[in-house]
Amino acid sequence: MTVRQKRTNRIAWLILAPFIIYYTVFSVLPLIGTFFISFTGWTGVGYNFGSLSFDNYVQIFRDPDYFRILLNTFLLGAVILVLNFGLGFLLGYLFSKPTKIAAFFRTVWYFPVVVSMAVISLIFNTMLNPVNGSLNVLIELMGGEPVMWQQSTFWMFFWIIFLVVWKGLGGVIILFVAGFSSISKEMLEAADLDGATGYKRMWYIVIPSMKNLMIYVIITSLMGIFSIFEPVMFISGGGPRGTTNVIMFQIYNEAFQNFNMGMSSALSVLVMVLTMGLSFANMKMLNISL
Amino acid sequence: MRKAVNIVLYVIISLFTVIMIYPFVYAFLGALSTPEAFAHSGLFPDFRAFNFANFLEIFYADNFVASLMMTLGRTAYYCIFTVFTSVLLGYVFAKMQFKGKKFIFMYFMSSMMVPGVATIIPTYILFARFPLVGGNNIIGLGGHGFINEWPVMFITGLFGIFNVFLVRQSIVEIGDEYKEAAEIDGANLIQIIFKVYLPMLVPILTYLLIGLVLGQWNDYFFNMMYAYSDEVLKPLGYYVTEIISQYNSYDTLYQNSPAILGVAFMFMLPPMIFFMVFQDNFVKNFSIGGIKG
């Protein structure tokens, strides 16, 4: 090893050292701790951990209340994924045209992305007010019975899905617009000459050249379902009777309402395990390496 | 035929666009209303009262100015740290060859495998049990640690490995000529990184900072989890929900919806203007792993 190389080694590690310490303390240690706590019934007070057991994990899968939460999360996630992907693809295609009106639509559809989810949830709350919210007023004008939104499982599901898709679709559209615009004109013209039009062109040229982008959208949408929180917190409160409770909301409630850090940690570890494959695939696909 | 299809398509899209902007229009018109008029309005709130006072409600909130300062200060703080750490580490991982580089990169990267949701409780426990802070003793017992202490708002997320990676990719593309030329001119490492390379990284840094500024403005979750007590000065992203909750009433008839909507609308306005100004920078002009975006 040359003197110069030795010096570079020393400088590099000197720069990295504080970051390694910081990262270890703030990112790695807590995760190791959580993994340990998930096997206990720790209340967060003192260091009385009791005995280690798989009780929390067993309860998640045995107790119908907890199982319901997992089911809710996946159900919401599945619908949101389909809507995000389907609408994002379709509208991304339509908005990728180099016209002024398409640019206008792109701008308007992106507005929801830049505003606060908490505040938008509060606005939806006033819209869904059973007495003077605009939706019930409209229903009454059309001669219908006002709906008690907050007391209907279906409608709470509907509005949470609506809100999450409304909030996120602009971002997906922008990705697809970029995807559609990056398909080379030459390839499409060549396809035209060969007589490939309509769905054939879509299936053999457009979709294969956007494969990575589509996988990326699917993975990020799937990972996003675990972070649904504000709409549940502000609009449904997990109700009626826990039917719209999702995993993130339960992690929060477990820690701060039930003071059961053990269960809260177990749910966190579960999310970690469930998304690990996804994040790994994402990293591989984004080609994150030196 | 094709033209007819296009027209139908645009009509459908326009209808959906109306749904997209409806909550904003609803908030704007509702804010112009009065509680009495609001209770009797239709799909669009009765705005004939032109009650512009509701738009000013947010400025009359007790801690508005301090809270806004907190948001701006915190945003500036994180902007500076993000630029500094991602350029510094980006350069180290792009241009310096040293032993253990791959290993340490993977060590940092492993945090990307863990979704944010899974780190919330671990981070809470770390803060609450942090030794020698907030009344805690050396083993982290006896007090509340960082929870509800203002410094908690400035200690997490000082560097993000994905940001480092994005900047690193840009530095790799720049090439070694500048580094070599600067070395011949006698520039030291710090000068090379921040005087030679930093100015060339403006596009990627702009992209990172736009996301950061918006994230800071809208951030609600962090304070809800770690700094929520009345004694702590909270950034606007959280404080605005406290302002709104003052007008909320469990008796749905008597909640002051126009005031809620006025506060909400004023809070949403800055990020929307920000977006329109920086619109072109929202789409990345680079590609990672074949994903152009």
Chai-1 contact restraints between the chains, C-beta under 6 A:
chainA,res_idxA,chainB,res_idxB,connection_type,confidence,min_distance_angstrom,max_distance_angstrom,comment,restraint_id
A,T8,B,M96,contact,1.0,0.0,6.0,A-B,restraint_1
A,T8,B,F98,contact,1.0,0.0,6.0,A-B,restraint_2
A,N9,B,F98,contact,1.0,0.0,6.0,A-B,restraint_3
A,N9,B,K99,contact,1.0,0.0,6.0,A-B,restraint_4
A,A12,B,V92,contact,1.0,0.0,6.0,A-B,restraint_5
A,A12,B,M96,contact,1.0,0.0,6.0,A-B,restraint_6
A,A12,B,F98,contact,1.0,0.0,6.0,A-B,restraint_7
A,I15,B,V92,contact,1.0,0.0,6.0,A-B,restraint_8
A,S27,B,S111,contact,1.0,0.0,6.0,A-B,restraint_9
A,P30,B,P122,contact,1.0,0.0,6.0,A-B,restraint_10
A,P30,B,T123,contact,1.0,0.0,6.0,A-B,restraint_11
A,P30,B,L126,contact,1.0,0.0,6.0,A-B,restraint_12
A,L31,B,P122,contact,1.0,0.0,6.0,A-B,restraint_13
A,T34,B,P122,contact,1.0,0.0,6.0,A-B,restraint_14
A,V108,B,T17,contact,1.0,0.0,6.0,A-B,restraint_15
A,W109,B,M20,contact,1.0,0.0,6.0,A-B,restraint_16
A,F111,B,M272,contact,1.0,0.0,6.0,A-B,restraint_17
A,V114,B,L214,contact,1.0,0.0,6.0,A-B,restraint_18
A,V114,B,P271,contact,1.0,0.0,6.0,A-B,restraint_19
A,V114,B,F275,contact,1.0,0.0,6.0,A-B,restraint_20
A,V115,B,M268,contact,1.0,0.0,6.0,A-B,restraint_21
A,V115,B,P271,contact,1.0,0.0,6.0,A-B,restraint_22
A,S116,B,N218,contact,1.0,0.0,6.0,A-B,restraint_23
A,A118,B,Y220,contact,1.0,0.0,6.0,A-B,restraint_24
A,A118,B,T241,contact,1.0,0.0,6.0,A-B,restraint_25
A,V119,B,A264,contact,1.0,0.0,6.0,A-B,restraint_26
A,V119,B,F267,contact,1.0,0.0,6.0,A-B,restraint_27
A,L122,B,I244,contact,1.0,0.0,6.0,A-B,restraint_28
A,I123,B,P23,contact,1.0,0.0,6.0,A-B,restraint_29
A,I123,B,A27,contact,1.0,0.0,6.0,A-B,restraint_30
A,I123,B,A264,contact,1.0,0.0,6.0,A-B,restraint_31
A,T126,B,S257,contact,1.0,0.0,6.0,A-B,restraint_32
A,T126,B,I260,contact,1.0,0.0,6.0,A-B,restraint_33
A,N129,B,T252,contact,1.0,0.0,6.0,A-B,restraint_34
A,V131,B,T252,contact,1.0,0.0,6.0,A-B,restraint_35
A,V131,B,L253,contact,1.0,0.0,6.0,A-B,restraint_36
A,N132,B,A39,contact,1.0,0.0,6.0,A-B,restraint_37
A,S134,B,L43,contact,1.0,0.0,6.0,A-B,restraint_38
A,V137,B,G42,contact,1.0,0.0,6.0,A-B,restraint_39
A,L138,B,L43,contact,1.0,0.0,6.0,A-B,restraint_40
A,L141,B,G42,contact,1.0,0.0,6.0,A-B,restraint_41
A,L175,B,G293,contact,1.0,0.0,6.0,A-B,restraint_42
A,A178,B,K292,contact,1.0,0.0,6.0,A-B,restraint_43
A,A178,B,G293,contact,1.0,0.0,6.0,A-B,restraint_44
A,S182,B,K292,contact,1.0,0.0,6.0,A-B,restraint_45
A,N212,B,G290,contact,1.0,0.0,6.0,A-B,restraint_46
A,N212,B,I291,contact,1.0,0.0,6.0,A-B,restraint_47
A,L213,B,I291,contact,1.0,0.0,6.0,A-B,restraint_48
A,Y216,B,I291,contact,1.0,0.0,6.0,A-B,restraint_49
A,M223,B,P115,contact,1.0,0.0,6.0,A-B,restraint_50
A,F226,B,V117,contact,1.0,0.0,6.0,A-B,restraint_51
A,S227,B,V117,contact,1.0,0.0,6.0,A-B,restraint_52
A,M248,B,V117,contact,1.0,0.0,6.0,A-B,restraint_53
A,A255,B,I121,contact,1.0,0.0,6.0,A-B,restraint_54
A,S264,B,I121,contact,1.0,0.0,6.0,A-B,restraint_55
A,S265,B,I121,contact,1.0,0.0,6.0,A-B,restraint_56
A,S268,B,A118,contact,1.0,0.0,6.0,A-B,restraint_57
A,S268,B,I121,contact,1.0,0.0,6.0,A-B,restraint_58
A,V271,B,V117,contact,1.0,0.0,6.0,A-B,restraint_59
A,V271,B,A118,contact,1.0,0.0,6.0,A-B,restraint_60
A,M272,B,V114,contact,1.0,0.0,6.0,A-B,restraint_61
A,M272,B,A118,contact,1.0,0.0,6.0,A-B,restraint_62
A,T275,B,P115,contact,1.0,0.0,6.0,A-B,restraint_63
A,M276,B,M113,contact,1.0,0.0,6.0,A-B,restraint_64
A,S279,B,M113,contact,1.0,0.0,6.0,A-B,restraint_65
A,M285,B,G289,contact,1.0,0.0,6.0,A-B,restraint_66
A,L286,B,I288,contact,1.0,0.0,6.0,A-B,restraint_67
A,L286,B,G289,contact,1.0,0.0,6.0,A-B,restraint_68
A,N287,B,G289,contact,1.0,0.0,6.0,A-B,restraint_69
A,I288,B,F165,contact,1.0,0.0,6.0,A-B,restraint_70
A,L290,B,K102,contact,1.0,0.0,6.0,A-B,restraint_71
A,L290,B,F105,contact,1.0,0.0,6.0,A-B,restraint_72
